[in-house]
Amino acid sequence: MKTTIIKNATIINEGERYTGSLLLIEDRIAEIYVDKLPTEIEQSASVKIDAEGKWLIPGVIDDQVHFREPGLTHKGDIGSESAVAVAGGVTSFMDMPNTVPQTTTLENLEWKFERAAETSLANYSFYLGATNENIAELKKADPHRVCGVKVFMGSSTGNMLVDNAVTLERIFSEITLLIAVHCEEESIIKANRERFIKQYGEDLPVTYHPLIRSEEACYQSSAKAVELASRTGARLHILHLSTAKEISLFENKPLLEKKITGEVCVHHLFFNDGDYVRLGNRIKWNPAIKTESDRIALNEAVNSNYIDVIATDHAPHMWAEKQGSCLKAASGGPLLQHSLLAMIDKSHRAEITLEKIVEKMCHAPAQLYRIQERGYIRKGYFADLVLIDPKQPYTVTPENILSKCGWSPFEGYTFPATVCQTFVNGTLAYDNGMLNKSCRGKELRFNV
């Protein structure tokens, strides 16, 4: 049996911070030692890592990524972007269905599971996408394997916009899986777009993006989703909240007591609309990055537990696809490699504690999605772990960006800490800049 000792680490887990050591046997955490590591245990281990001065946290679980496979693999694929994940301390991901073909059938869903088993360095699950016509397919999904149903409610591309009121009612009433929703109201977006084009023409700079995809477009759609879920009893998770106004739709009670939950993405916590002048289309996402007051309110909502999960919406595009006006440049960008470092940066600004980061990026996704034996440093759990050097700054350069698209909104930025090592199921998947390409993640499993 392979045994690994990680000793003298500062463990940050379940709201506590203490010095301790872990014994890993194969893919599990076999024992946690506080302060004193038995000599015979250390001597018998096949791998020994002295983590003095480093932080040890559970592996990050990202509930919203777009790895672009199948069909869009010039931007990214499961192999390339799962490597990005482990380099950033992300050990598990949940991938979205807007691929080519779309993941709206069980056949296409199974293809992704098989592909991930072949190529993914991190643990994985996949959403089944909703359309106006596939509710029978949604009802067949295995709740032990499938993380949730993704609904583009109010705004989307292609045929994944679910705008039929009867279909929405049925999805919310009949689907027992978690329903993860993109909320922006298309009619408001369309009216805003037409108004600005009429005033200023079609060559609009990116500063108009948050005005077109406005606060009201987000709020009206999110409010509709919350009303539907409240009435039907559905498990609703609203993705990438971007406005202060939407926070009023949520409660700050314990996560396990909630059926309606919210997620915020790193870019909505890190940037504001003043950054469009400096970064342009590098920070063009849907929903749009909005005002500084929105950013501050979202951060406060994380700290006060109105918002439950921090994720990325990692969505790589080639740099050529990010060019052009507000109406032409692709929305989305790569964030996975630097999401944990960005949040640690925010902790240095006293905007959030390390304990809260671990709660929202590791514990809460595991709780919310009912993931089996992950998301915590606990005896018997899978050994998904991240070692961080808090005294080693990390500068993002073109040479160390791993995402297949080759760029980052953080290029040139120096973070105050470095992800040193990432373990996936007890295997060292990332080690100080080196990827273990032979590492393979496992399917996430969910308690029903």
Summary of the structure (lengths in Angstrom):
residues: 448
radius of gyration: 21.1
end to end distance: 31.8
largest distance: 76.2
contacts: 1641
relative contact order: 0.17
helix: 34%
strand: 23%
